[in-house]
Amino acid sequence: MKHILLIIYFVIPALTFGQNKSEPAWYQMDRDGEYLEVASYLLYQVQSDSTRNKHLDYLHIARSYGYLNDYEKAIFYLNRSMDGLSEKDDELFWWYYKGTLAFFERDKASLKEYLEKLEANYTPYYENNFRTLKSLYENFEKGYREASSWKG
């Protein structure tokens, strides 16, 4: 009887609340285009869990607001994602950040500057960042969601 209760105790919650543990809960919301929900969820998480990677969470919050074309909030959270960091910490990522910020600020000349820096120096690790900046530059007149979608 004890073993049956233990099985029920562990199996039922897993079946009832069984989400794919290999990815964060907000990924599905993002795939479903629920960007405000993603931002709200991550804001709650970053404020209630001190062990979270706040830099990464704020970056995803900024991206979500960018997808909603709310560039004012996207800029705010993108800047929060870089709190305490500087260009010398990771120069290539810094250029991606500054290029994305330039897109949100509608500054095509600065976006081009950071795209060119990244293009001349990126490694395979930063290829997605390079492709995103390139797509943002080539599709500057479009909204962030469409402009940043280079994967097809």
N, C-alpha and C positions, 0 to 999 in steps of 0.2 A: 504494500500500500504506500509506503514511504517513497519508493522508487517511482510509482505512478504519479504521485503528487509532485515530485521533483521534475519529472518529464513534462507534466502539465504546466508547471511554474515557468519552465524555460522555453518550451516549444510553442505554447499558445501565444505569448507575446511576440515571438519571432514571426509567427504566421500572420498574426493580426496587424502588426506594425512593420512587417517585413519590407524594408526598403533595401535597395541595392547598397550594401555596405562598402562597395568599392568606389563609390563616388559620393560627394557631398549632397545633401538633401536639395539644395537650391539648383543643382544642375538641370533637373527636369523642368523646373520653373523657367529657367533660362531657355531651354530648348522649346518650351511652349510659348515663348514670347512674353512671359509674365515678368517684365523687367522691374516694375515698381515693387512687385512682391519679392523679387530677388534682393533689391536694395533694402527693403524693410526687414527682411529675414536676416541679411548680413549685418545690418545696423544693430539689430537686437543681439545677435551673436557676439559682435565685437564689443558691445557695451556690457554684456553679462558674463563673458568668459575671458578671464585675464590670460589664459594660455593660448589664445588664438593668435595667428599671424596677422596682426592689424594692418601691416603694410599691404599684404595680399588682399585682405578683405576690403580695404578701402579702394584698392585698385579695381576690384570687381564691382564695387558700388558705383564708382565713377563710370565704369564702362556701361553699367545698367542705365544710369542717367543719360549717358551719351546716346544709347540706343533710343531713349525717349526724346532725344533732341533737347534735353534740358541741360544746356551747356554750362549754365551758371552753377548748378549743383555738381555737374561732372567735373568742372574745374576745382571746386571746393574739395571734393573727395579725392581727386587725383593728387592735389597738393597735400592732403592729409596722408595719402599713401606714402609720400616721400618724407614725412616729418622725421627729422633726425638723420637723414641720409644726405650725402653730397655726391657730386660728380666723381670724386676720387674713390668712393666706395665701389662703384661699378659703372665705369664710363659709358660702356655700350648701352646698358639699360637706361642710364641717365639721358642719353640721346633719344632713345625711344620715348621716354617720359616727356622730354621737352618737345619732341615732335608731335606727340599726341596732344599735349597742352596747346601747342600752336594751332592745331586743327580746331580744338574747342574754342580757342580765342579768335578764330577766323583769320589767322595770320599765315598766309600761304608762303611768304618769303622765309619766315622762320622755320616752317615745316620743311621746306626744301633744304635749308641749311643743315638741319639735323638728319634728314634723310640721306643727304650726301655724306655726312660724317659716318653714319652707320653703314652705308653702302660700301665705303672704302675700307672698313675695318671689321665687319661682322664675321663671326665664326658660325658654324652650323648650329650651335646652341642658340644664337640670336636670329636665326633665319626667319622665324615667324614674326619677330618684331620688325625686321627689315621689310618683309612682305606687307605687313600691316601699314607701316609708314608709307611705303610706295603706293599702296592702294589708296590710302587717305589723300596723298598728293594727287594722284591721277584722277580721283573722283571727288575732288575738293568741293564741288558745287552740290554734292549730294549730302543727305543726312548721314550721321556717323555709322549707323547700322549698315546701310548699303555701302558706304564709302570704305568701311573697314573689312568688308567681306571679300577676300581674295581667294578663298578656298573653293569657291564655285558653288 
